Amino acid sequence: MIGRLHAPAWAPVAPALAGAAVAAWVLVRGGVPSLALASGCCMAVCALLVGWERVRSGDWMNGASFLLIPVALGFGLRGLSLLGADSTLSYPGWVAVEVRDRIAETALWTATLGAATTYLGYLAGVRLAGHRPLGRARDVDPRRARLVVGGLVAIGLAGFAILVHQLGGAAYFRNIAYARLDTTGLGLFKLAATGLRFALLVWIATTPRLSRRRLVVACVAVLLLTTGQRSAVFATLIPVLLVYHYRVRRLPVRAFAIAATLSIVVAVGIVQYRQYTRTAATGPNTVAGIRVTRHTPPQPSTSVFRSALVSLDGLVLVQQAVPSDIQPNFGEKLLLVPEGWVPHALWSGKHQWQSNVLASRYLGFAHGGVFLSGFGTMWAAGLLPGVVLGSLLLGLGVGWVYGRMQRFGSAAWVLVYAVVANGAARFMLAGDEVSIFFFTQALVAVLITIRLVTVPAHARA
């Protein structure tokens, strides 16, 4: 029941999908471009489900928001951007415009179905959260918390100090701005950034009476040190806002929107600009029998913003490759996630991620991969049934964690939810094994941190 409205939580899912199908039939007959229709329906379904969950839960930072808003942006908004005169898919870039619209439309309807099933899984997870704590109750020990925060800050600052020393003082800031770090330097950067990020999270979670001025200063300091990587900015901002929202004071939507906008400007508009200031145009070449052209976009000031919303491109690429050229992996690639914990220096012959395989085979990338999107990774695992099953399981996990956090509200559950919500949003946008690996890293780190700063409840009684 929601207020005076007696309705099950899943009530809007079926009408949303039915309405999308009816709108598709009516508007196509009326001459509306199918790509615009598919994009609009994807955004409408996501907006309807996000709004419904906001009314149902009374909390706009619920898990459904972090699952569905990335779908609306990475798929729906990206699909609308293709309607521009000079717009095209980032990959695959070899298809004609009419073929591009058709395959993009298929991907958009797949994403719309995935969004609805994700929400159903989320609702089931919230229902299954239960009311009993897992194991013995634990409380935060202020003294331990201060020691852990101090240790994490020391690790972070020491890591950055070593980087600055190795790169010749001020040259560090120039190199980090243009991503000129070798493998060792990048690993050290991630270690330092993670230490400072978790120090900030633990400090907020264990300091209920925290002034906004001190929070802003701390956030600015951490963001300035982590602007070498776009993912580091988002991995800092979203968890910090979530922990502050649930542990200190509720944030209005306006405050979150301003913070999110500023982070996007920093992370995408400035940091990602380095890709276009150091990439030279190259001629066409042939990869896997397909003619591919890579070039520097003519207007990087707008292209950098598009580079972060390529979820649709990733799903299109996967649907073109699987199963026509590559067989579904049936989740086998997820077994490679544990390999990520072994450094390349110790195991140089590790298996390639799915995104690296596709980027090498179809785009001619010698190193690195591409964003496949969450639904793209699910499609590569099991086609459309893989998308349905994978989205249900993803929603189930996020809903369960959110339900536990809402029922107990402890610092531990708030920290876990902050990491899970950020990981879910990143997976829906980028969605490859690398995203899953980074999520497992963050989750292990936060669980170890929680263990260090808490003690059994009876010990403090």
C-alpha positions as CSV (number, residue, x, y, z in Angstrom):
1,M,0.0,0.0,0.0
2,I,1.3,3.5,-0.9
3,G,-0.6,6.1,1.0
4,R,-4.2,5.5,0.0
5,L,-3.2,3.6,-3.1
6,H,-3.6,-0.2,-2.7
7,A,-1.3,-1.7,-5.3
8,P,1.6,-4.2,-5.3
9,A,5.0,-2.8,-5.7
10,W,5.5,-4.4,-9.1
11,A,2.2,-2.9,-10.4
12,P,3.8,-0.4,-12.9
13,V,6.0,-3.0,-14.7
14,A,3.4,-4.7,-16.9
15,P,1.6,-1.4,-17.8
16,A,5.0,0.1,-18.7
17,L,5.9,-2.7,-21.1
18,A,2.4,-2.9,-22.5
19,G,2.3,0.9,-23.0
20,A,5.7,0.8,-24.7
21,A,4.5,-1.9,-27.1
22,V,1.3,0.0,-28.0
23,A,3.1,3.2,-28.4
24,A,5.6,1.4,-30.8
25,W,2.7,0.1,-32.9
26,V,0.9,3.4,-33.1
27,L,3.8,5.7,-33.7
28,V,5.5,3.5,-36.3
29,R,2.3,3.5,-38.2
30,G,2.2,7.3,-37.9
31,G,5.7,7.6,-39.4
32,V,7.7,8.3,-36.3
33,P,11.3,7.1,-36.7
34,S,11.7,3.8,-35.0
35,L,15.0,4.8,-33.4
36,A,13.4,7.8,-31.7
37,L,10.5,5.7,-30.6
38,A,12.7,3.0,-29.0
39,S,14.9,5.6,-27.3
40,G,11.9,7.5,-25.9
41,C,10.2,4.3,-24.7
42,C,13.4,3.2,-22.9
43,M,13.7,6.5,-21.1
44,A,10.0,6.6,-20.3
45,V,10.0,3.1,-18.8
46,C,13.1,3.9,-16.7
47,A,11.6,7.2,-15.6
48,L,8.3,5.6,-14.6
49,L,9.9,2.9,-12.6
50,V,12.3,5.3,-10.9
51,G,9.5,7.7,-10.0
52,W,7.3,4.8,-8.8
53,E,10.1,3.5,-6.5
54,R,10.7,7.0,-5.2
55,V,7.0,7.2,-4.2
56,R,6.9,3.7,-2.9
57,S,10.0,3.9,-0.7
58,G,10.1,7.6,0.1
59,D,13.8,7.6,-0.6
60,W,15.2,9.0,-3.8
61,M,18.6,7.4,-3.2
62,N,17.2,3.9,-3.4
63,G,18.9,1.1,-5.3
64,A,16.5,1.3,-8.2
65,S,17.7,4.8,-9.0
66,F,21.3,3.6,-9.4
67,L,20.2,0.7,-11.5
68,L,17.8,2.4,-13.9
69,I,19.1,6.0,-14.3
70,P,22.3,4.7,-16.0
71,V,20.1,2.7,-18.4
72,A,18.1,5.8,-19.3
73,L,21.2,7.8,-19.9
74,G,23.5,5.2,-21.5
75,F,20.8,3.7,-23.8
76,G,17.8,6.1,-24.1
77,L,19.7,9.4,-24.2
78,R,22.4,7.9,-26.3
79,G,19.8,6.6,-28.8
80,L,18.3,10.1,-29.1
81,S,21.8,11.5,-29.7
82,L,22.1,9.3,-32.8
83,L,19.4,11.3,-34.5
84,G,21.8,14.2,-35.0
85,A,23.1,14.9,-38.5
86,D,26.7,14.0,-37.8
87,S,26.1,11.4,-35.0
88,T,27.2,7.8,-35.3
89,L,27.9,4.8,-33.2
90,S,31.4,4.9,-31.6
91,Y,31.6,1.2,-32.3
92,P,30.9,-0.6,-34.5
93,G,31.7,2.3,-36.9
94,W,31.6,0.3,-40.1
95,V,27.8,0.0,-40.5
96,A,25.7,2.2,-42.8
97,V,23.2,4.6,-41.3
98,E,20.1,2.5,-42.1
99,V,21.7,-0.6,-40.6
100,R,22.9,1.4,-37.6
101,D,19.4,2.5,-36.8
102,R,18.0,-1.0,-37.1
103,I,20.6,-2.7,-34.8
104,A,20.5,0.2,-32.3
105,E,16.7,-0.1,-32.2
106,T,17.0,-3.8,-31.3
107,A,19.5,-3.0,-28.6
108,L,17.2,-0.3,-27.1
109,W,14.3,-2.7,-26.9
110,T,16.6,-5.3,-25.2
111,A,17.7,-2.6,-22.7
112,T,14.0,-1.7,-22.0
113,L,13.2,-5.3,-21.2
114,G,16.3,-5.6,-19.1
115,A,15.3,-2.5,-17.1
116,A,11.9,-3.9,-16.3
117,T,13.3,-7.3,-15.2
118,T,16.0,-5.5,-13.2
119,Y,13.3,-3.7,-11.2
120,L,11.4,-6.9,-10.6
121,G,14.5,-8.5,-9.2
122,Y,15.2,-5.4,-7.1
123,L,11.7,-5.6,-5.5
124,A,12.2,-9.3,-4.7
125,G,15.6,-8.5,-3.1
126,V,14.0,-5.8,-0.9
127,R,11.3,-8.3,0.2
128,L,13.9,-11.0,1.0
129,A,16.1,-8.7,3.1
130,G,14.7,-9.9,6.3
131,H,14.7,-8.4,9.8
132,R,17.3,-10.5,11.6
133,P,21.0,-9.3,11.7
134,L,23.6,-11.5,10.0
135,G,25.7,-13.0,12.8
136,R,26.5,-11.2,16.1
137,A,25.7,-7.4,16.2
138,R,28.7,-5.1,16.0
139,D,29.1,-1.5,17.0
140,V,31.6,1.2,15.8
141,D,34.5,1.8,18.1
142,P,35.4,5.5,17.8
143,R,39.0,4.8,18.8
144,R,39.4,2.1,16.2
145,A,37.7,4.3,13.6
146,R,40.2,7.1,14.2
147,L,43.2,4.7,13.9
148,V,41.8,3.2,10.7
149,V,41.2,6.7,9.2
150,G,44.7,7.8,10.1
151,G,46.2,4.7,8.6
152,L,44.3,5.0,5.4
153,V,45.2,8.6,5.0
154,A,48.9,7.8,5.6
155,I,48.8,5.1,3.0
156,G,47.2,7.4,0.5
157,L,49.5,10.3,1.0
158,A,52.6,8.1,1.0
159,G,51.5,6.6,-2.3
160,F,51.1,10.0,-3.9
161,A,54.4,11.2,-2.4
162,I,56.2,8.3,-4.0
163,L,54.5,9.0,-7.4
164,V,55.5,12.7,-7.2
165,H,59.1,11.7,-6.3
166,Q,59.3,9.2,-9.1
167,L,57.9,11.5,-11.8
168,G,60.0,14.5,-10.8
169,G,57.9,16.7,-8.6
170,A,55.6,19.0,-10.6
171,A,55.9,16.7,-13.6
172,Y,53.6,14.3,-11.8
173,F,50.6,16.6,-12.2
174,R,51.3,17.0,-16.0
175,N,51.8,13.2,-16.5
176,I,48.7,12.3,-14.5
177,A,46.6,14.8,-16.4
178,Y,47.5,13.1,-19.7
179,A,47.5,9.5,-18.4
180,R,51.2,9.0,-18.8
181,L,51.6,6.5,-16.1
182,D,53.2,3.0,-16.6
183,T,51.6,-0.1,-15.1
184,T,53.5,0.3,-11.8
185,G,52.6,3.9,-11.5
186,L,49.0,3.3,-12.3
187,G,48.8,0.6,-9.7
188,L,50.3,2.8,-7.1
189,F,47.9,5.6,-8.0
190,K,44.9,3.3,-7.5
191,L,46.3,2.2,-4.1
192,A,46.8,5.7,-3.0
193,A,43.4,6.9,-4.3
194,T,41.6,3.9,-2.6
195,G,43.2,4.7,0.7
196,L,42.1,8.3,0.7
197,R,38.6,7.4,-0.5
198,F,38.0,4.8,2.2
199,A,39.4,7.1,4.8
200,L,36.9,9.7,3.8
201,L,34.0,7.2,3.8
202,V,34.8,5.8,7.2
203,W,35.3,9.3,8.6
204,I,31.8,10.4,7.4
205,A,30.1,7.2,8.5
206,T,31.6,7.3,12.1
207,T,31.2,11.1,12.6
208,P,27.4,11.8,12.9
209,R,27.9,15.5,13.7
210,L,29.9,16.5,10.7
211,S,29.8,20.1,9.4
212,R,29.2,20.7,5.7
213,R,32.3,22.9,5.5
214,R,34.6,20.2,6.7
215,L,32.9,17.7,4.4
216,V,33.4,20.0,1.4
217,V,37.0,20.6,2.2
218,A,37.7,16.9,2.6
219,C,35.9,16.0,-0.7
220,V,37.7,18.7,-2.7
221,A,41.0,17.5,-1.4
222,V,40.3,13.8,-2.3
223,L,38.9,14.7,-5.7
224,L,41.9,16.9,-6.6
225,L,44.2,14.0,-5.8
226,T,42.1,11.4,-7.7
227,T,41.4,13.4,-10.9
228,G,43.9,11.3,-12.8
229,Q,41.2,8.7,-13.5
230,R,37.6,9.3,-14.4
231,S,36.5,6.2,-12.5
232,A,38.2,7.5,-9.3
233,V,36.1,10.6,-9.3
234,F,32.8,8.8,-9.6
235,A,34.0,6.1,-7.2
236,T,34.6,8.9,-4.6
237,L,31.6,11.1,-5.2
238,I,28.7,8.7,-5.2
239,P,29.7,6.7,-2.1
240,V,30.5,9.9,-0.2
241,L,27.1,11.4,-1.0
242,L,25.3,8.2,0.0
243,V,27.1,7.8,3.3
244,Y,26.5,11.5,4.1
245,H,22.8,11.1,3.1
246,Y,22.2,8.1,5.4
247,R,24.6,8.8,8.3
248,V,24.7,12.6,8.7
249,R,21.7,14.4,7.2
250,R,19.4,13.8,4.3
251,L,20.5,15.5,1.1
252,P,17.9,17.2,-1.1
253,V,17.7,16.3,-4.8
254,R,19.0,19.7,-5.7
255,A,22.3,19.2,-3.8
256,F,22.9,15.8,-5.3
257,A,22.2,17.2,-8.8
258,I,24.7,20.0,-8.4
259,A,27.4,17.7,-7.0
260,A,26.8,15.2,-9.8
261,T,26.9,17.9,-12.5
262,L,30.2,19.2,-11.2
263,S,31.7,15.7,-11.0
264,I,30.7,15.1,-14.6
265,V,32.4,18.3,-15.7
266,V,35.6,17.4,-13.9
267,A,35.6,13.7,-14.7
268,V,34.4,13.8,-18.4
269,G,34.9,17.3,-19.6
270,I,38.5,17.8,-18.2
271,V,40.1,14.4,-17.5
272,Q,38.8,12.6,-20.6
273,Y,39.9,15.6,-22.8
274,R,43.5,14.1,-22.5
275,Q,42.4,11.3,-24.9
276,Y,41.7,13.8,-27.6
277,T,44.8,16.0,-27.1
278,R,47.2,13.1,-27.6
279,T,45.4,10.9,-30.1
280,A,46.5,11.4,-33.7
281,A,44.3,10.5,-36.7
282,T,45.1,7.1,-38.3
283,G,44.0,5.8,-41.6
284,P,41.6,2.9,-42.2
285,N,42.7,-0.7,-41.7
286,T,41.1,-4.1,-42.0
287,V,40.3,-6.1,-38.9
288,A,38.5,-9.5,-39.0
289,G,37.5,-8.8,-42.6
290,I,35.9,-5.5,-41.7
291,R,37.2,-2.1,-42.8
292,V,37.7,0.1,-39.7
293,T,38.5,3.8,-39.5
294,R,39.8,5.4,-36.3
295,H,40.1,9.1,-36.1
296,T,40.2,12.0,-33.7
297,P,36.7,13.5,-33.3
298,P,36.5,17.0,-34.9
299,Q,34.9,18.6,-31.8
300,P,36.4,17.0,-28.7
301,S,34.6,19.5,-26.4
302,T,31.3,17.7,-27.2
303,S,32.7,14.2,-27.9
304,V,34.2,13.8,-24.5
305,F,30.7,13.9,-23.0
306,R,29.5,11.3,-25.4
307,S,32.5,9.1,-24.6
308,A,31.0,8.3,-21.1
309,L,27.6,7.3,-22.5
310,V,28.4,4.5,-24.9
311,S,26.3,1.7,-23.2
312,L,24.2,1.4,-26.3
313,D,27.3,1.2,-28.5
314,G,28.6,-1.7,-26.4
315,L,25.4,-3.7,-26.5
316,V,25.2,-3.2,-30.3
317,L,28.7,-4.4,-30.7
318,V,28.0,-7.5,-28.6
319,Q,24.8,-8.3,-30.4
320,Q,26.6,-8.1,-33.8
321,A,29.3,-10.5,-32.6
322,V,27.3,-13.0,-30.5
323,P,26.3,-15.5,-31.6
324,S,27.0,-14.9,-35.3
325,D,30.7,-14.9,-34.9
326,I,31.4,-15.7,-31.2
327,Q,29.5,-18.2,-29.1
328,P,27.9,-17.2,-25.8
329,N,30.3,-17.8,-22.9
330,F,27.5,-18.8,-20.5
331,G,29.2,-16.9,-17.6
332,E,32.6,-18.5,-18.2
333,K,34.3,-15.1,-18.5
334,L,33.2,-14.4,-14.9
335,L,35.7,-17.0,-13.8
336,L,38.4,-14.7,-15.0
337,V,37.6,-12.1,-12.3
338,P,39.8,-13.9,-9.7
339,E,42.7,-13.7,-12.1
340,G,42.6,-9.9,-11.8
341,W,44.0,-10.2,-8.3
342,V,47.2,-11.6,-9.6
343,P,49.6,-8.8,-10.9
344,H,50.8,-9.0,-14.5
345,A,54.3,-9.1,-13.3
346,L,53.6,-12.5,-11.7
347,W,51.4,-13.9,-14.4
348,S,51.9,-12.3,-17.9
349,G,49.8,-14.9,-19.7
350,K,46.5,-14.2,-18.1
351,H,43.3,-14.7,-20.1
352,Q,41.8,-11.7,-21.8
353,W,38.6,-10.0,-20.6
354,Q,35.6,-10.2,-22.9
355,S,35.8,-6.5,-23.7
356,N,39.5,-6.9,-24.7
357,V,38.7,-9.8,-27.0
358,L,36.0,-7.8,-28.8
359,A,38.0,-4.7,-29.0
360,S,41.0,-6.6,-30.5
361,R,38.9,-8.6,-32.9
362,Y,36.6,-5.9,-34.3
363,L,38.2,-2.6,-33.5
364,G,41.9,-3.3,-33.9
365,F,42.9,-2.3,-30.4
366,A,46.3,-3.7,-29.5
367,H,45.6,-3.1,-25.8
368,G,42.6,-2.2,-23.7
369,G,38.9,-2.8,-24.2
370,V,35.6,-1.1,-24.7
371,F,32.5,-0.6,-22.5
372,L,30.1,-3.4,-23.2
373,S,27.4,-2.2,-20.8
374,G,25.8,-4.4,-18.2
375,F,23.2,-5.8,-20.7
376,G,26.0,-6.3,-23.2
377,T,27.9,-8.5,-20.8
378,M,24.7,-10.4,-20.0
379,W,24.0,-10.9,-23.7
380,A,27.5,-12.2,-24.3
381,A,26.9,-14.7,-21.5
382,G,23.5,-16.1,-22.7
383,L,21.8,-13.9,-25.3
384,L,18.3,-12.7,-24.4
385,P,17.7,-15.3,-21.7
386,G,21.0,-14.2,-20.2
387,V,19.9,-10.6,-20.1
388,V,16.6,-11.6,-18.3
389,L,18.3,-13.8,-15.8
390,G,21.3,-11.6,-15.3
391,S,19.2,-8.5,-14.7
392,L,17.0,-10.3,-12.3
393,L,20.0,-11.5,-10.2
394,L,21.6,-8.0,-10.3
395,G,18.4,-6.4,-9.1
396,L,18.0,-9.0,-6.5
397,G,21.4,-8.4,-5.0
398,V,21.1,-4.6,-5.0
399,G,17.6,-4.7,-3.5
400,W,18.7,-7.1,-0.8
401,V,21.6,-4.9,0.3
402,Y,19.4,-1.8,0.2
403,G,16.7,-3.5,2.2
404,R,19.2,-4.6,4.9
405,M,20.6,-1.1,5.0
406,Q,17.2,0.5,5.5
407,R,16.2,-2.0,8.2
408,F,19.4,-1.6,10.3
409,G,20.9,1.7,9.2
410,S,24.2,0.9,10.8
411,A,27.5,2.4,9.6
412,A,28.5,-1.0,8.3
413,W,25.4,-1.5,6.1
414,V,25.6,2.1,4.9
415,L,29.2,1.6,3.8
416,V,28.3,-1.7,2.0
417,Y,25.4,-0.1,0.3
418,A,27.5,2.9,-0.9
419,V,29.9,0.5,-2.5
420,V,27.2,-1.7,-4.0
421,A,25.2,1.2,-5.4
422,N,28.2,2.7,-7.0
423,G,29.3,-0.6,-8.4
424,A,25.8,-1.3,-9.9
425,A,25.7,2.1,-11.6
426,R,29.2,1.6,-13.1
427,F,28.3,-1.9,-14.2
428,M,25.1,-0.8,-16.0
429,L,27.1,1.9,-17.9
430,A,30.3,0.0,-18.6
431,G,29.5,-3.5,-17.8
432,D,32.5,-5.8,-18.4
433,E,34.5,-8.1,-16.2
434,V,36.8,-5.2,-15.3
435,S,33.9,-3.4,-13.7
436,I,33.0,-6.6,-11.8
437,F,36.7,-6.9,-10.7
438,F,36.8,-3.3,-9.4
439,F,33.6,-3.9,-7.6
440,T,34.9,-7.0,-5.8
441,Q,38.0,-5.1,-4.9
442,A,36.0,-2.3,-3.3
443,L,33.6,-4.7,-1.6
444,V,36.5,-6.7,0.0
445,A,38.2,-3.5,1.1
446,V,35.0,-2.1,2.7
447,L,34.3,-5.4,4.5
448,I,37.9,-5.5,5.9
449,T,37.5,-1.9,6.9
450,I,34.2,-2.6,8.7
451,R,35.8,-5.4,10.6
452,L,38.6,-3.2,11.7
453,V,36.5,-0.3,13.0
454,T,33.8,-2.4,14.8
455,V,33.7,-4.6,17.8
456,P,31.0,-7.0,19.1
457,A,28.1,-5.1,20.7
458,H,28.6,-6.8,24.1
459,A,32.2,-5.6,24.2
460,R,31.1,-2.0,24.5
461,A,28.2,-2.6,26.8
